[in-house]
Amino acid sequence: MEWKGVTAVTAIVVLILTASFLAYDDTQQRQNVHGRNIFINETLSQLEAETMRADALNATVSARDSLIMELEGDISSKQKKISQQQVKIREIEDVAQQQEEEIQHLREVQASLQEEGKIIVDQWDATLVLYDNVDIYEKQSPFMEIVKDNPISYNKIGIPFIYFRDETRSVENGVILGSYSTLYNYIYIYKDNTEIRTIYHEIAHIIYQKMFAPSPSNIQSWKGLYNDLKDASLLSTEYSKTNEIEGFAEEYSVYKTQVKDQPQAVKDFFRQVDDIMD
């Protein structure tokens, strides 16, 4: 009977100890879980903070990239403007040099006119016609007389003078028969010229400078016709193929002298040009 009592007490103690252990173990596990939850939450908070920081850094990098691209674009734009200004400066320098050369030519002409008997002076409407000497006058004046008989007046384009020079102008591939001033509209005809067409060629250059260069619509009108003629191999001379400006001068000179038959479209075009001049 006493043994049974001891056994019962022992069992109760064991149960109490087991229950206490289980209760302690459960509490410990709960504490561990809670601790882990706290750690996880802290870790997530840190990750969230790091993510926000990374996003902020990305935004900063993106802003810097945009700024760099903007600065690069600004630099490129400024470089382009500088390049354009340099081109304009070179153009101005070229014009200034050309102007100085042509002013010198005018001074030479003026000096020649002041020397009595040095050159022969004639008149064609508002244009002076100058000959360096008697030999040049005898050779070149017959061509000029034909031009003077032309009923079309060129006063609108303002040619101050046509100067027949006792001079040969040589270039790499031959000699120059005539030239014109893009600034002052005067014309030089040189001693190697042997035809009237040279005079009309240089007059045509001035017509182009005064009536076509300032007018995009006029330029396009001529370019269209010129390209059609070139594509169809209908240009009047080999030199016409150089470009549309020389083509204009060549085709006009052929039109005025009728040395070669031209397509009707060319005749109609230059007839309109003459109508504007007259």
MODELLER restraints for C-alpha pairs under 7 A, 6 or more apart:
rsr = mdl.restraints
at = mdl.atoms
rsr.add(forms.Gaussian(group=physical.xy_distance, feature=features.Distance(at['CA:112:A'], at['CA:118:A']), mean=6.15, stdev=0.5))
rsr.add(forms.Gaussian(group=physical.xy_distance, feature=features.Distance(at['CA:112:A'], at['CA:119:A']), mean=6.56, stdev=0.5))
rsr.add(forms.Gaussian(group=physical.xy_distance, feature=features.Distance(at['CA:113:A'], at['CA:119:A']), mean=6.74, stdev=0.5))
rsr.add(forms.Gaussian(group=physical.xy_distance, feature=features.Distance(at['CA:119:A'], at['CA:130:A']), mean=6.71, stdev=0.5))
rsr.add(forms.Gaussian(group=physical.xy_distance, feature=features.Distance(at['CA:119:A'], at['CA:131:A']), mean=5.64, stdev=0.5))
rsr.add(forms.Gaussian(group=physical.xy_distance, feature=features.Distance(at['CA:119:A'], at['CA:132:A']), mean=4.75, stdev=0.5))
rsr.add(forms.Gaussian(group=physical.xy_distance, feature=features.Distance(at['CA:119:A'], at['CA:133:A']), mean=5.51, stdev=0.5))
rsr.add(forms.Gaussian(group=physical.xy_distance, feature=features.Distance(at['CA:120:A'], at['CA:130:A']), mean=5.70, stdev=0.5))
rsr.add(forms.Gaussian(group=physical.xy_distance, feature=features.Distance(at['CA:120:A'], at['CA:131:A']), mean=4.96, stdev=0.5))
rsr.add(forms.Gaussian(group=physical.xy_distance, feature=features.Distance(at['CA:120:A'], at['CA:132:A']), mean=6.44, stdev=0.5))
rsr.add(forms.Gaussian(group=physical.xy_distance, feature=features.Distance(at['CA:120:A'], at['CA:133:A']), mean=6.32, stdev=0.5))
rsr.add(forms.Gaussian(group=physical.xy_distance, feature=features.Distance(at['CA:121:A'], at['CA:128:A']), mean=6.95, stdev=0.5))
rsr.add(forms.Gaussian(group=physical.xy_distance, feature=features.Distance(at['CA:121:A'], at['CA:129:A']), mean=5.85, stdev=0.5))
rsr.add(forms.Gaussian(group=physical.xy_distance, feature=features.Distance(at['CA:121:A'], at['CA:130:A']), mean=4.79, stdev=0.5))
rsr.add(forms.Gaussian(group=physical.xy_distance, feature=features.Distance(at['CA:121:A'], at['CA:131:A']), mean=6.56, stdev=0.5))
rsr.add(forms.Gaussian(group=physical.xy_distance, feature=features.Distance(at['CA:122:A'], at['CA:128:A']), mean=5.99, stdev=0.5))
rsr.add(forms.Gaussian(group=physical.xy_distance, feature=features.Distance(at['CA:122:A'], at['CA:129:A']), mean=4.77, stdev=0.5))
rsr.add(forms.Gaussian(group=physical.xy_distance, feature=features.Distance(at['CA:122:A'], at['CA:130:A']), mean=6.19, stdev=0.5))
rsr.add(forms.Gaussian(group=physical.xy_distance, feature=features.Distance(at['CA:123:A'], at['CA:129:A']), mean=5.45, stdev=0.5))
rsr.add(forms.Gaussian(group=physical.xy_distance, feature=features.Distance(at['CA:124:A'], at['CA:148:A']), mean=6.43, stdev=0.5))
rsr.add(forms.Gaussian(group=physical.xy_distance, feature=features.Distance(at['CA:126:A'], at['CA:155:A']), mean=6.40, stdev=0.5))
rsr.add(forms.Gaussian(group=physical.xy_distance, feature=features.Distance(at['CA:127:A'], at['CA:159:A']), mean=5.86, stdev=0.5))
rsr.add(forms.Gaussian(group=physical.xy_distance, feature=features.Distance(at['CA:127:A'], at['CA:160:A']), mean=5.08, stdev=0.5))
rsr.add(forms.Gaussian(group=physical.xy_distance, feature=features.Distance(at['CA:127:A'], at['CA:161:A']), mean=5.02, stdev=0.5))
rsr.add(forms.Gaussian(group=physical.xy_distance, feature=features.Distance(at['CA:128:A'], at['CA:160:A']), mean=6.30, stdev=0.5))
rsr.add(forms.Gaussian(group=physical.xy_distance, feature=features.Distance(at['CA:128:A'], at['CA:161:A']), mean=4.41, stdev=0.5))
rsr.add(forms.Gaussian(group=physical.xy_distance, feature=features.Distance(at['CA:128:A'], at['CA:162:A']), mean=6.33, stdev=0.5))
rsr.add(forms.Gaussian(group=physical.xy_distance, feature=features.Distance(at['CA:129:A'], at['CA:161:A']), mean=5.64, stdev=0.5))
rsr.add(forms.Gaussian(group=physical.xy_distance, feature=features.Distance(at['CA:129:A'], at['CA:162:A']), mean=4.94, stdev=0.5))
rsr.add(forms.Gaussian(group=physical.xy_distance, feature=features.Distance(at['CA:129:A'], at['CA:163:A']), mean=6.00, stdev=0.5))
rsr.add(forms.Gaussian(group=physical.xy_distance, feature=features.Distance(at['CA:130:A'], at['CA:162:A']), mean=6.17, stdev=0.5))
rsr.add(forms.Gaussian(group=physical.xy_distance, feature=features.Distance(at['CA:130:A'], at['CA:163:A']), mean=4.63, stdev=0.5))
rsr.add(forms.Gaussian(group=physical.xy_distance, feature=features.Distance(at['CA:130:A'], at['CA:164:A']), mean=5.95, stdev=0.5))
rsr.add(forms.Gaussian(group=physical.xy_distance, feature=features.Distance(at['CA:131:A'], at['CA:137:A']), mean=5.53, stdev=0.5))
rsr.add(forms.Gaussian(group=physical.xy_distance, feature=features.Distance(at['CA:131:A'], at['CA:163:A']), mean=6.06, stdev=0.5))
rsr.add(forms.Gaussian(group=physical.xy_distance, feature=features.Distance(at['CA:131:A'], at['CA:164:A']), mean=4.83, stdev=0.5))
rsr.add(forms.Gaussian(group=physical.xy_distance, feature=features.Distance(at['CA:131:A'], at['CA:165:A']), mean=6.44, stdev=0.5))
rsr.add(forms.Gaussian(group=physical.xy_distance, feature=features.Distance(at['CA:132:A'], at['CA:164:A']), mean=6.31, stdev=0.5))
rsr.add(forms.Gaussian(group=physical.xy_distance, feature=features.Distance(at['CA:132:A'], at['CA:165:A']), mean=5.43, stdev=0.5))
rsr.add(forms.Gaussian(group=physical.xy_distance, feature=features.Distance(at['CA:132:A'], at['CA:166:A']), mean=5.80, stdev=0.5))
rsr.add(forms.Gaussian(group=physical.xy_distance, feature=features.Distance(at['CA:136:A'], at['CA:164:A']), mean=6.94, stdev=0.5))
rsr.add(forms.Gaussian(group=physical.xy_distance, feature=features.Distance(at['CA:136:A'], at['CA:166:A']), mean=6.34, stdev=0.5))
rsr.add(forms.Gaussian(group=physical.xy_distance, feature=features.Distance(at['CA:136:A'], at['CA:191:A']), mean=6.82, stdev=0.5))
rsr.add(forms.Gaussian(group=physical.xy_distance, feature=features.Distance(at['CA:143:A'], at['CA:195:A']), mean=6.73, stdev=0.5))
rsr.add(forms.Gaussian(group=physical.xy_distance, feature=features.Distance(at['CA:143:A'], at['CA:196:A']), mean=4.88, stdev=0.5))
rsr.add(forms.Gaussian(group=physical.xy_distance, feature=features.Distance(at['CA:152:A'], at['CA:274:A']), mean=6.65, stdev=0.5))
rsr.add(forms.Gaussian(group=physical.xy_distance, feature=features.Distance(at['CA:152:A'], at['CA:277:A']), mean=6.91, stdev=0.5))
rsr.add(forms.Gaussian(group=physical.xy_distance, feature=features.Distance(at['CA:152:A'], at['CA:278:A']), mean=5.37, stdev=0.5))
rsr.add(forms.Gaussian(group=physical.xy_distance, feature=features.Distance(at['CA:153:A'], at['CA:277:A']), mean=6.46, stdev=0.5))
rsr.add(forms.Gaussian(group=physical.xy_distance, feature=features.Distance(at['CA:153:A'], at['CA:278:A']), mean=5.43, stdev=0.5))
rsr.add(forms.Gaussian(group=physical.xy_distance, feature=features.Distance(at['CA:154:A'], at['CA:277:A']), mean=6.17, stdev=0.5))
rsr.add(forms.Gaussian(group=physical.xy_distance, feature=features.Distance(at['CA:156:A'], at['CA:277:A']), mean=6.44, stdev=0.5))
rsr.add(forms.Gaussian(group=physical.xy_distance, feature=features.Distance(at['CA:157:A'], at['CA:207:A']), mean=6.48, stdev=0.5))
rsr.add(forms.Gaussian(group=physical.xy_distance, feature=features.Distance(at['CA:157:A'], at['CA:210:A']), mean=6.33, stdev=0.5))
rsr.add(forms.Gaussian(group=physical.xy_distance, feature=features.Distance(at['CA:159:A'], at['CA:185:A']), mean=5.38, stdev=0.5))
rsr.add(forms.Gaussian(group=physical.xy_distance, feature=features.Distance(at['CA:159:A'], at['CA:186:A']), mean=5.48, stdev=0.5))
rsr.add(forms.Gaussian(group=physical.xy_distance, feature=features.Distance(at['CA:160:A'], at['CA:185:A']), mean=6.86, stdev=0.5))
rsr.add(forms.Gaussian(group=physical.xy_distance, feature=features.Distance(at['CA:160:A'], at['CA:186:A']), mean=5.67, stdev=0.5))
rsr.add(forms.Gaussian(group=physical.xy_distance, feature=features.Distance(at['CA:161:A'], at['CA:186:A']), mean=5.29, stdev=0.5))
rsr.add(forms.Gaussian(group=physical.xy_distance, feature=features.Distance(at['CA:161:A'], at['CA:187:A']), mean=6.51, stdev=0.5))
rsr.add(forms.Gaussian(group=physical.xy_distance, feature=features.Distance(at['CA:162:A'], at['CA:186:A']), mean=6.04, stdev=0.5))
rsr.add(forms.Gaussian(group=physical.xy_distance, feature=features.Distance(at['CA:162:A'], at['CA:187:A']), mean=4.72, stdev=0.5))
rsr.add(forms.Gaussian(group=physical.xy_distance, feature=features.Distance(at['CA:162:A'], at['CA:188:A']), mean=5.91, stdev=0.5))
rsr.add(forms.Gaussian(group=physical.xy_distance, feature=features.Distance(at['CA:163:A'], at['CA:187:A']), mean=6.15, stdev=0.5))
rsr.add(forms.Gaussian(group=physical.xy_distance, feature=features.Distance(at['CA:163:A'], at['CA:188:A']), mean=4.85, stdev=0.5))
rsr.add(forms.Gaussian(group=physical.xy_distance, feature=features.Distance(at['CA:163:A'], at['CA:189:A']), mean=6.13, stdev=0.5))
rsr.add(forms.Gaussian(group=physical.xy_distance, feature=features.Distance(at['CA:164:A'], at['CA:188:A']), mean=5.92, stdev=0.5))
rsr.add(forms.Gaussian(group=physical.xy_distance, feature=features.Distance(at['CA:164:A'], at['CA:189:A']), mean=4.70, stdev=0.5))
rsr.add(forms.Gaussian(group=physical.xy_distance, feature=features.Distance(at['CA:164:A'], at['CA:190:A']), mean=5.84, stdev=0.5))
rsr.add(forms.Gaussian(group=physical.xy_distance, feature=features.Distance(at['CA:165:A'], at['CA:188:A']), mean=6.77, stdev=0.5))
rsr.add(forms.Gaussian(group=physical.xy_distance, feature=features.Distance(at['CA:165:A'], at['CA:189:A']), mean=6.05, stdev=0.5))
rsr.add(forms.Gaussian(group=physical.xy_distance, feature=features.Distance(at['CA:165:A'], at['CA:190:A']), mean=4.91, stdev=0.5))
rsr.add(forms.Gaussian(group=physical.xy_distance, feature=features.Distance(at['CA:165:A'], at['CA:191:A']), mean=6.01, stdev=0.5))
rsr.add(forms.Gaussian(group=physical.xy_distance, feature=features.Distance(at['CA:166:A'], at['CA:190:A']), mean=6.34, stdev=0.5))
rsr.add(forms.Gaussian(group=physical.xy_distance, feature=features.Distance(at['CA:166:A'], at['CA:191:A']), mean=5.21, stdev=0.5))
rsr.add(forms.Gaussian(group=physical.xy_distance, feature=features.Distance(at['CA:167:A'], at['CA:190:A']), mean=5.62, stdev=0.5))
rsr.add(forms.Gaussian(group=physical.xy_distance, feature=features.Distance(at['CA:167:A'], at['CA:191:A']), mean=5.57, stdev=0.5))
rsr.add(forms.Gaussian(group=physical.xy_distance, feature=features.Distance(at['CA:168:A'], at['CA:190:A']), mean=6.06, stdev=0.5))
rsr.add(forms.Gaussian(group=physical.xy_distance, feature=features.Distance(at['CA:168:A'], at['CA:191:A']), mean=6.02, stdev=0.5))
rsr.add(forms.Gaussian(group=physical.xy_distance, feature=features.Distance(at['CA:168:A'], at['CA:192:A']), mean=6.43, stdev=0.5))
rsr.add(forms.Gaussian(group=physical.xy_distance, feature=features.Distance(at['CA:169:A'], at['CA:175:A']), mean=5.50, stdev=0.5))
rsr.add(forms.Gaussian(group=physical.xy_distance, feature=features.Distance(at['CA:169:A'], at['CA:176:A']), mean=5.27, stdev=0.5))
rsr.add(forms.Gaussian(group=physical.xy_distance, feature=features.Distance(at['CA:170:A'], at['CA:176:A']), mean=6.14, stdev=0.5))
rsr.add(forms.Gaussian(group=physical.xy_distance, feature=features.Distance(at['CA:177:A'], at['CA:189:A']), mean=6.04, stdev=0.5))
rsr.add(forms.Gaussian(group=physical.xy_distance, feature=features.Distance(at['CA:177:A'], at['CA:190:A']), mean=5.30, stdev=0.5))
rsr.add(forms.Gaussian(group=physical.xy_distance, feature=features.Distance(at['CA:177:A'], at['CA:192:A']), mean=6.02, stdev=0.5))
rsr.add(forms.Gaussian(group=physical.xy_distance, feature=features.Distance(at['CA:177:A'], at['CA:193:A']), mean=5.11, stdev=0.5))
rsr.add(forms.Gaussian(group=physical.xy_distance, feature=features.Distance(at['CA:177:A'], at['CA:198:A']), mean=6.84, stdev=0.5))
rsr.add(forms.Gaussian(group=physical.xy_distance, feature=features.Distance(at['CA:178:A'], at['CA:188:A']), mean=5.48, stdev=0.5))
rsr.add(forms.Gaussian(group=physical.xy_distance, feature=features.Distance(at['CA:178:A'], at['CA:189:A']), mean=4.32, stdev=0.5))
rsr.add(forms.Gaussian(group=physical.xy_distance, feature=features.Distance(at['CA:178:A'], at['CA:190:A']), mean=5.77, stdev=0.5))
rsr.add(forms.Gaussian(group=physical.xy_distance, feature=features.Distance(at['CA:178:A'], at['CA:198:A']), mean=6.46, stdev=0.5))
rsr.add(forms.Gaussian(group=physical.xy_distance, feature=features.Distance(at['CA:178:A'], at['CA:202:A']), mean=6.78, stdev=0.5))
rsr.add(forms.Gaussian(group=physical.xy_distance, feature=features.Distance(at['CA:179:A'], at['CA:187:A']), mean=5.90, stdev=0.5))
rsr.add(forms.Gaussian(group=physical.xy_distance, feature=features.Distance(at['CA:179:A'], at['CA:188:A']), mean=5.22, stdev=0.5))
rsr.add(forms.Gaussian(group=physical.xy_distance, feature=features.Distance(at['CA:179:A'], at['CA:189:A']), mean=6.63, stdev=0.5))
rsr.add(forms.Gaussian(group=physical.xy_distance, feature=features.Distance(at['CA:179:A'], at['CA:202:A']), mean=6.41, stdev=0.5))
rsr.add(forms.Gaussian(group=physical.xy_distance, feature=features.Distance(at['CA:180:A'], at['CA:186:A']), mean=5.73, stdev=0.5))
rsr.add(forms.Gaussian(group=physical.xy_distance, feature=features.Distance(at['CA:180:A'], at['CA:187:A']), mean=4.42, stdev=0.5))
rsr.add(forms.Gaussian(group=physical.xy_distance, feature=features.Distance(at['CA:180:A'], at['CA:188:A']), mean=6.13, stdev=0.5))
rsr.add(forms.Gaussian(group=physical.xy_distance, feature=features.Distance(at['CA:180:A'], at['CA:202:A']), mean=6.12, stdev=0.5))
rsr.add(forms.Gaussian(group=physical.xy_distance, feature=features.Distance(at['CA:181:A'], at['CA:187:A']), mean=6.55, stdev=0.5))
rsr.add(forms.Gaussian(group=physical.xy_distance, feature=features.Distance(at['CA:185:A'], at['CA:206:A']), mean=6.21, stdev=0.5))
rsr.add(forms.Gaussian(group=physical.xy_distance, feature=features.Distance(at['CA:187:A'], at['CA:202:A']), mean=6.67, stdev=0.5))
rsr.add(forms.Gaussian(group=physical.xy_distance, feature=features.Distance(at['CA:197:A'], at['CA:253:A']), mean=5.24, stdev=0.5))
rsr.add(forms.Gaussian(group=physical.xy_distance, feature=features.Distance(at['CA:197:A'], at['CA:254:A']), mean=6.91, stdev=0.5))
rsr.add(forms.Gaussian(group=physical.xy_distance, feature=features.Distance(at['CA:197:A'], at['CA:257:A']), mean=6.51, stdev=0.5))
rsr.add(forms.Gaussian(group=physical.xy_distance, feature=features.Distance(at['CA:200:A'], at['CA:253:A']), mean=4.92, stdev=0.5))
rsr.add(forms.Gaussian(group=physical.xy_distance, feature=features.Distance(at['CA:201:A'], at['CA:249:A']), mean=4.75, stdev=0.5))
rsr.add(forms.Gaussian(group=physical.xy_distance, feature=features.Distance(at['CA:201:A'], at['CA:250:A']), mean=5.83, stdev=0.5))
rsr.add(forms.Gaussian(group=physical.xy_distance, feature=features.Distance(at['CA:201:A'], at['CA:252:A']), mean=6.84, stdev=0.5))
rsr.add(forms.Gaussian(group=physical.xy_distance, feature=features.Distance(at['CA:201:A'], at['CA:253:A']), mean=5.04, stdev=0.5))
rsr.add(forms.Gaussian(group=physical.xy_distance, feature=features.Distance(at['CA:202:A'], at['CA:249:A']), mean=6.92, stdev=0.5))
rsr.add(forms.Gaussian(group=physical.xy_distance, feature=features.Distance(at['CA:204:A'], at['CA:249:A']), mean=4.83, stdev=0.5))
rsr.add(forms.Gaussian(group=physical.xy_distance, feature=features.Distance(at['CA:204:A'], at['CA:252:A']), mean=6.38, stdev=0.5))
rsr.add(forms.Gaussian(group=physical.xy_distance, feature=features.Distance(at['CA:205:A'], at['CA:249:A']), mean=5.66, stdev=0.5))
rsr.add(forms.Gaussian(group=physical.xy_distance, feature=features.Distance(at['CA:212:A'], at['CA:218:A']), mean=5.30, stdev=0.5))
rsr.add(forms.Gaussian(group=physical.xy_distance, feature=features.Distance(at['CA:212:A'], at['CA:219:A']), mean=5.44, stdev=0.5))
rsr.add(forms.Gaussian(group=physical.xy_distance, feature=features.Distance(at['CA:213:A'], at['CA:219:A']), mean=6.59, stdev=0.5))
rsr.add(forms.Gaussian(group=physical.xy_distance, feature=features.Distance(at['CA:223:A'], at['CA:244:A']), mean=6.43, stdev=0.5))
rsr.add(forms.Gaussian(group=physical.xy_distance, feature=features.Distance(at['CA:226:A'], at['CA:244:A']), mean=6.39, stdev=0.5))
rsr.add(forms.Gaussian(group=physical.xy_distance, feature=features.Distance(at['CA:229:A'], at['CA:235:A']), mean=5.58, stdev=0.5))
rsr.add(forms.Gaussian(group=physical.xy_distance, feature=features.Distance(at['CA:230:A'], at['CA:241:A']), mean=6.99, stdev=0.5))
rsr.add(forms.Gaussian(group=physical.xy_distance, feature=features.Distance(at['CA:236:A'], at['CA:251:A']), mean=6.37, stdev=0.5))
rsr.add(forms.Gaussian(group=physical.xy_distance, feature=features.Distance(at['CA:240:A'], at['CA:246:A']), mean=5.74, stdev=0.5))
rsr.add(forms.Gaussian(group=physical.xy_distance, feature=features.Distance(at['CA:240:A'], at['CA:247:A']), mean=3.92, stdev=0.5))
rsr.add(forms.Gaussian(group=physical.xy_distance, feature=features.Distance(at['CA:240:A'], at['CA:250:A']), mean=5.66, stdev=0.5))
rsr.add(forms.Gaussian(group=physical.xy_distance, feature=features.Distance(at['CA:241:A'], at['CA:247:A']), mean=6.26, stdev=0.5))
rsr.add(forms.Gaussian(group=physical.xy_distance, feature=features.Distance(at['CA:252:A'], at['CA:270:A']), mean=6.72, stdev=0.5))
rsr.add(forms.Gaussian(group=physical.xy_distance, feature=features.Distance(at['CA:254:A'], at['CA:260:A']), mean=6.46, stdev=0.5))
rsr.add(forms.Gaussian(group=physical.xy_distance, feature=features.Distance(at['CA:255:A'], at['CA:267:A']), mean=6.69, stdev=0.5))
